[in-house]
């Protein structure tokens, strides 16, 4: 019998498989496509690869700010896409090697849960039956397509994150429905390459859920770069290459584009693999779990996007680790108070912990301090005419660090320090006593801590 069967080879599944295999468990991992899941094949890694090409192009185009001039700078869209494919292929091979190194049996094919018998949890794949003592479901998520009039008819123009990654030619114009993280990263990429980009967002601000002041700063930066934003606007119809929407005052408008990217969120994948045969409980279309990632069914767990809570690759990996740690004798639980979020635009946005808006909504008394990123010498040296801020939220009574939010490069690389401070419930005094290397951009977090 298999100790642990895992359905889904994304960041939740393959990390859990690796950790379990390393601890001596007999693990079988089922994946119908490629190891790495959406993150590696259709999300995180491909988009960051494209964004780095765009950032390199941006740097070359504006090198004169740093005393470096280049003539005739161009880009090859086909080569950018080819490089993305090469990197994805390389990383998939790396995960495959890890599975082999930790004795994980990888079954490439669809898995279907038949039910439970005296032999264990019964799973069928490729005509073969497997029995497992424990099951971890990591089936991930897929792009949500709202029931907007004209969506089906616009199939040759309408794209999701999957199709837009494999376009052979750069579109002259692009309409992005949804100003969340995925939407803004593609907006950043295509804006850098010269595509005319328009973003239509239903909320009053882009990057809903992140620190409002920082989201507004990013929007202002990209407005100056030429992206057109329509906020508080609900899309009512897609008519060919035309997107029709109404604003908060009820005024109807429209915009046309060569391509349309639908980026309004994702939904958990819970159908087609037999969870109903185990009577697994769902909550708003996602698998319901507790802090140990247990479902309502004994010995059945879920991790990653399929739980519908924190749809981030690094969250999924940690959730998978929690499952394995508890199965191998440890006592572990999932905590979400210090999960980092990064938007890989140019400049980057990074966030961890409580936002000002969330604190106000939850009635949490806190203090806030902020400091321009230009107070960090290295930021000034590497970001000519660039701006940004770092904001810290602390508890009013004890001074513990509750949240840190930044805009400015390279926020995504330094936010982990804030995650540690939040997770360890460090106070301002404790954080101020930590020595940071100089000169680094990360110093801005410590300097901001002295602004209270």
N, C-alpha and C positions, 0 to 999 in steps of 0.2 A: 504494500500500500504506500502511496505517496504521502509524505509528511505534510507537504504544503503544495497545493495546486494554485497557480496564479493565472487569471484570465486577463490579458492585456499587458503588452511589453513596453509601455511608456515609462516615464520617470518614476511613477509609483511602483509599477510592476517589476521592472528590471532591477531597480535598486533593492527592493525587498528580496528578490531572487538572489541577488549577489550576497546580501547580508546573511540570508538564511543558509545559503550554500556554504558560506565561509564558516558558519557556526555548526556545520555538520548535518544540516537537515537534508532530507531527500526531496528535491524541488523539481517540479515540472512547470514550465512557463508556456502558456498558449498565446500565440500572436498570429493573427490572420494576415497582417501586412508586413511591415518592417519593424524590427526592434527599434526602440526609441520613441515610438508613438507619434502623436501630433507634434509634440514639442520639437523633436529632432527632425522630423521629416516634413512637417507642414507649418511650423510655428516658430518657436524661439530661435533655434539655430539658423534656419534659412533667412529669417528677417534680419537677424543681427549681422549675418554675412553681407546681405545687400546693403544694410545701413552703413557698414564700414566702408564699402566701396564708395557710397555717396559721400561719406565724411572725408575720405581721401581726396575725392574730386573737389569737394568744397575747400579743403585745405590748399590744394594746388591752385585753385582759382583765386584764392585770397592770400596767397603767400607773400604778396608785396607788403602786407601789414607787418610782416616779420623780417623784412629786408631780403626776401627771396622772391625773385620774379621768374615766371615760366611763360613761355609763349606757345600758342597753339595747343592748349590743354584740351583733350577730348576724352570721351569714354566710349566703350564698346558694350552696348546693352547685352548682346549675346554672350560675350565673355564674362560679364558680371553674373549672368544666370548660370553659365557653365561652371564658374568657380563655386557658386552656391551648391550646385549638384555634386561637385567633387568633394567638398567639405562634408556634406551630409553622408555621402557614401563612405568616406573615411571614418566618420564617427560611428556609423552603424556597424562597421567592421570591428571597431574597438569594443563596442558593447557585446558583440558576438564572441569576441575573444575572452571578455570577462566572464561571460556565462560558462564558457568551456573551462576556464581556469578554476571556477568554483563548483564544477560538476553539476551545473544546472541543465536539465534536459529541456531543450527548446523544441516545442511542437509548432510548426508553421501551418496554421489552418484555423478555421473557425471552431470555437469550443461551444458546446451546448450542454447545459446542466440538466440531467435527466431526473434528478431527485436524490433521495438518500435511502440507503439500504443498510443491512447489517454489515456490509462490506465497506461502507463509507459513503462519502458524497460522490455520486456517479456523474462522470463527465464524458461526453462523446466528442471525438474529433477525428476527422479523416477516416471514419468507419471503425475506429478503435475505441474501446471503452477503458476509462481510467477511473481508479478509486482513490479518494484522498481523505485523510483525516481532517484536514483543514483547507478552507478555500478563501482566497483573497481575490476580490473583484476589483479590477483596475481598468475598466473599459473606457474611461475618459469621457470626452464630450465632443460635440459637433456644432458647427455653426448654426445658429438659430435664424431661420428665415421667416419673418412675420408674414401674416396673411394680407399683404398689401395688393391692391388691385393692379394687375398687369405684371406681377412677378414672374409667373410661368411663361408668359409670352416674351419676356425680355431675357430668356435663357442664354442667348448668344452674346449679350452685352453685360449681363449681371454676373458678378464674380464673388466668391467667398475667399477667405484666406488661402484656400487650397489652390484655386485656379489662378489667382493673381501671381502666385509664386512661379508659375510655369509659363507665363506669357512670353512669346517669342519676340514681340516687338513692343517698344515703349509707346504707350498711348499719348496722344497729343493733349488730351484732357481727361480728367478723372473726377467723378463725383463719389464721395465717400459718405455713406449713410451710417452715422454713428461716430462720435468723437471720443471714443474710449481709447484704451491703450493701443489696441491693434490698429484702429483707424488712424490714430495720430502717428504711429510709426510708419505706416505706408504713406501717409500724407507727407511726412518728413522725407522719405526716400524719393518719392516722385517729384516733390518740389525741388529738391537739390538737383535733379537731372533735367529740370526745365518743363516738366508737365504742368499744365494749368490745373490746379487742384481746388476743389470746393468741398467743404465739409458741412453736412446737414445733421444737426444734433437736436434731439428732443428736449434735453435738459437745459437749464439756463447757462451751464458752463461745461466745457470739455473735461475729460478725465473725472467723471463723477465718482465720488468716494475718496478722492485724494484731496489734499489741502487746497482749499479754494483759492487762496491768494497766489499760490504757486501755479495752479492750473491757469489762472487768468494771465499770469506773467508769460507762460509758454504760448498761450493763444496770441498775446500781443506781439511776441517775437515772430511768430509765423505769419501773422497778419502783415507785418512789415516785410516779410520775405515773399509775400504775394498770395498766400492762401486765403481764400474767401470763406468766412464762417457764417452760417445761418443757425443761430441758437434759439432755443425754445420753439423749435419748428418740428411739426409732426408730418412725416411723409404719408400722403394719402393715395398716391397713384404713381406707377411707373409706366410711362407711355413711350415704348421704344427706348430711345436714348434720353428721354426727358423725365426728370424727377419732379413731381408736383408735391408741394407741401404748404401747410398753413402755419402761421405764426401764432403767438399767444393772444394777439388781438383779433384773430380770425381772418386775417388777410391771406389770400391765396397767392402763391408765387410758384415759379418753376425755374429749373436750370437744366441745360443740356450738356452731355459729355460723351466722349467716345466710348468710355467704359464706366461701369458703375460697380463699386465695391460695397457689398452688404456686410456691415460690421457692427451689428447691434447686440452682440452677446452670443453666448454659447449655452447649450443645454446638455444635460447628462445623458449618456447612452445607456439606457436600461432595458431596451427591447431587443429581441431576436436571439438571446442566448439562454433563455430558460429560467430566469430568476423567479418566475411565478411558480415553478415546480418546487421551490423551497419556501414559498410564501414570505419572501423577503419584503419588509415594510419600506414603503417609499414616503417621502415628504416633499411635496410640490415637484414631483417628477424625478427626484434624486433619491439615492439610497440613504436611509436614515441610519446614523451611527452615533455611538457615544464617544467619550474622550479617548477610549482605547481602540477606536475604530471597529468596535463590535457591532454587528447588525442585531436584529431581534432573533436571529436564528443561531443557535450554538455552533461554534467552530466556523462561522462564516463572517468574514470581515470585508470591508471596502475601504479604498483609499484613492485619493486624487479627485479629478473633476467629477467622477460619477457620484460623489457625495454632494455636489452642488454648492459647497460652502466657500472654499478658497481655491479658485481655479488657477493655480499657479504651479509650475513644474516643481519648484523647490518645496512647496507645501506637500505635494504628492509624495515626493521622495521621503520626507520626514514622516509622513503618515504611514508609509510602508515600513519604515524602520520601527515605528511604535508597535506595529503588529508583530514583527519578528522578535523584537525584544521581549514582549510579553509571552510569546510562544516558547521562548528559550529560557524561561525562568526569571526574567527581569520584571521590574514593575515600572512601566512607562505610560505616559499619557500625552495626548496632543494638546499643545497650548498655542493659541493664535494671537496673543497680544503683541508679539514682536515679529510678525511675518513681514519681510521687506517686499516692497513693490517698486519696480523700476520701469520707467518709460525711456526707451533707447532712442529718443529723438536727439537733435543737435541744437541746443544743449540737452543733456540728460536730466531727468527728474527722478528722484528717489525718495521713498517714504517708508517709515516704520513706526508702528504704534498708533496712538490716538491722534486724530486730527482735531483742530479747533472746532470744526463743525460738529464732529461726533461728541466731543466733550460737552458742548453746549446742549446738544440734544439729550444726552444722558444725564445732564445736571451735575457733571463732575467739576468741582472747583479746581481751577488750574491757573498757573501763571505762564506767560509766553514771552520769550525773548527772541530777537532775530538780529542777524548781522549780514551785511552784504558779503558775497564771496570774495570781493576784492580786498578784504582784510587778510586773505591768505596770499602771501607773496608768490607762491608758485602758480596760483590761479591767474594772477595778473601777468606773470611771465608767459603763460601758455594760452591765454585767452585775450588777445588784444581787442580792446573795445567791448569785451564781453561783460555780461553782468549776471547776477544770480543772487540768491539769498539762502541762508540756513536758518530754520526756525526750530526752537526747542520748546516743548510743553512739559511742565513739571507739576506735580501735585502741590496744591496750595499749603497743605498741612505739614507734610513730611519732606517735600522737596525732591521726591523721587522722579526720575525721568520717565515720562509717559509717552512721548512721541518726538520724532525728529524728522524734518521734512526739508528737502533741498532741491534747488534747480541750479544747474551749472555743471560743466564737465570736470572730473568724471564721478559724478554723484553715485552712480551705480556701483563703483568699485570701492567706495568707502562707507556705504550705509551699514555694512555688517557691524561696524563698531558701535553704532547706535543700537542695533539689535541686541548685542551683548549687554549693553547698559540697561536696556529696558527689561530684558529677560531676567537679569540679576537684580532688578529693582534697585539699581544704584542711585544714590542721591547726588545732587549737584556737587557737594563737597567731595564725595568719593571720586566722582568723575574728574573733577578739577585736579586731583592729585596724580592722575595718570599722565605720564610723559609721552607726548607725541613726537614723531620725527620731524625735523625742520630742514629744509622747507618742503612741506607737502600740502596738498589741498585739504587733506583730512584734518589739519589743524583748525579749520574753520569750525568744526563741531566743538572742540574744546574752547576756542575763543568765544563762541556764542554762549557757552555755559557760564562765562564770566560776565555776561551782560545782565544777569538778574540782579 
